[in-house]
Amino acid sequence: MSREVRWFIRSAMVWLVLGVALGLALDIAPVRFALLRPAHLHMNLLGFMSLMIFGVAYHILPRFTGARVRSESLIRANLALSNLGLALMVSGWVVRQFPFGTPDTTSAVLLASGGILAGAGAVSFVANTWTMLSSGPPSSGMAGGPP
C-alpha cells in the first residue's frame, strides 16, 4: 500500500473520530450545537466516506484494471485539497455557531472557499482515475459486464 493511500485512510479515520465526537455533542445538547449539524454531516460524508473511497480506489483500481493513475502528484493534490477544503468548511460552521466577534462574512468566506477546495479535490480524483476505467483486462462476463 502506498504512502499516499495510507494518508487517505488515516485522514478518513481522523474525520470519522471528529464527526462521531461532534455527533455525541449534538446528541447531548442538540439545541446548543444545532448550527454544527452540517459540519457533522460533512465530517462523516466528505471526511470519512469520500477520503476512504479515494484511498481504497487509488489502491484497488490500478490492480483491477492494470492501468496506472494519470499522475502521482495529482494524488497528493487530491489529498491536500480534500482535507484543507473540509477543514475550512468545518471552520466556517464553527465561526457561524460561535462568532468570536467576527463578521458574518467570515463564515461565508470559509464555507465558500472550503467548498471550492473540496470540490477541486473531488474533481482531481475523477481526472486522475477516469482513464483507468476504459482500460484493463476484458470483462469476466459477470453481471454488469458485456455478455
Summary of the structure (lengths in Angstrom):
residues: 147
radius of gyration: 18.2
end to end distance: 33.2
largest distance: 63.6
contacts: 453
relative contact order: 0.14
helix: 78%
strand: 0%
